[in-house]
Amino acid sequence: MNAFLTEPLRIGNVSVNSRVMLAPMAGVTDVVFRGLVRRWAPDSLICTEMISSNGLVYSKRFDAPILDKTVSDQPIAYQLAAHREEVLLEAARAIIRDKQPDTIDLNMGCPVKKITGNFEGCALMKEPDLAYKLISSLVKTLAQDGTPTPVTVKFRLGWDSQSMNYKEFAQMCQDAGASMVTLHARTRAQGYKPGCKWEAFGELKQLLNIPVIANGDIYSMQDALHVINTYGVDGVMIGRGTQGQPWLIGDIDQALKTGVQVPEAPVQKRLETAYEHARLLVDYRGEVTGVKEMRRHLTDYVKGFAGASQYRGRLTAVNTLADVCAILDEVMQSVLEAAQAGNLAVAV
Ligand SMILES: Cc1cc2nc3c(=O)[nH]c(=O)nc-3n(C[C@H](O)[C@H](O)[C@H](O)COP(=O)(O)O)c2cc1C
């Protein structure tokens, strides 16, 4: 058993009792999804969706749902996208005042055109001087304010395969005062295509003395152990693997801490959690918005077993919680029938 796996992760002045964290995912990691993840992963650092500093500061909507958190929603990282120093400072100060986050993460890896076209997200990897100014100014200002919340940075390998500047960029983040970096081991041009360059994690570990977190294509305890043992990273961040499986972070965290792997969840747990997720989202957002927002999650839950695909089309068109319940019941019924007929390769 590797003792390191049970030691707290130190991010500046904050200590987190887990090496497995939830990646920020716009449209996914809202307060309801985080609540589910948290149920199985009480110790993990869990990140909000990306929050636009411009959007927040210009709209003055400091009560926007994207900022919501519950009292038990901690440790939590609030992720900000920004390219203007004074706007970033105002957004971060408001969030610290109202939400007391454990860390503030700066998004310097988002590949989406709407974001990079605004000189935010991964566009900052082409403007390291501006990125330095944003990080260092935020770190200094928070210290001067007496609210020295650790500032962390999440970025990619670089803009494209011709300009992979992740090593210089990581060094710059550390020099600017960042307390941790997370590398999503793909370029902006790669989007989400297969082919993460996990070796880059080891290169950053050689360079930096702040924690380095590995992100990209980590789906299991074996993946997590591989990047920790091979590249010496301080922790892992998991995104898509949690969609339709909000227990994954907790299962991997527990497996790393105890050495005992948690068996794959049965289909019944997926479907019951899907329904509960829908109900919680409807309670939070109302039926019209809640069910609409739930559609994408439903297709995540209903996959990975025989016959699942025939229901996904219908799940993307549901309008009421009663419809959700009826279709999930049908799915469960067909799974039970398939299991009785001996046609199902997964646990029910
Ligand atoms: C639907 C979706 C939304 C995402 N939104 C964000 C975001 O708001 N901020 C961010 O830094 N990364 C975002 N990402 C990237 C993830 O945080 C993560 O870096 C990426 O998915 C790779 O990790 P994975 O292979 O574990 O999914 C998003 C990814 C997905 C799939």
The ligand as a Gaussian input file, in Angstrom:
#p B3LYP/6-31G(d) Opt

LIG

0 1
 C      -19.201000      18.524000     -21.151000
 C      -17.834000      19.037000     -20.764000
 C      -17.709000      20.308000     -20.237000
 C      -16.449000      20.780000     -19.857000
 N      -16.365000      22.007000     -19.268000
 C      -15.166000      22.426000     -18.778000
 C      -15.070000      23.612000     -18.019000
 O      -16.072000      24.299000     -17.753000
 N      -13.831000      23.985000     -17.567000
 C      -12.712000      23.233000     -17.832000
 O      -11.610000      23.593000     -17.388000
 N      -12.788000      22.098000     -18.520000
 C      -13.981000      21.670000     -18.973000
 N      -14.061000      20.472000     -19.615000
 C      -12.860000      19.627000     -19.708000
 C      -12.773000      18.683000     -18.506000
 O      -12.616000      19.407000     -17.305000
 C      -11.580000      17.721000     -18.660000
 O      -10.402000      18.483000     -18.753000
 C      -11.699000      16.850000     -19.898000
 O      -13.001000      16.334000     -20.063000
 C      -10.680000      15.692000     -19.848000
 O      -10.892000      14.899000     -18.719000
 P      -11.685000      13.481000     -18.809000
 O      -10.985000      12.675000     -19.875000
 O      -11.577000      12.904000     -17.449000
 O      -13.082000      13.821000     -19.235000
 C      -15.301000      19.986000     -20.040000
 C      -15.440000      18.713000     -20.594000
 C      -16.676000      18.229000     -20.946000
 C      -16.797000      16.842000     -21.522000

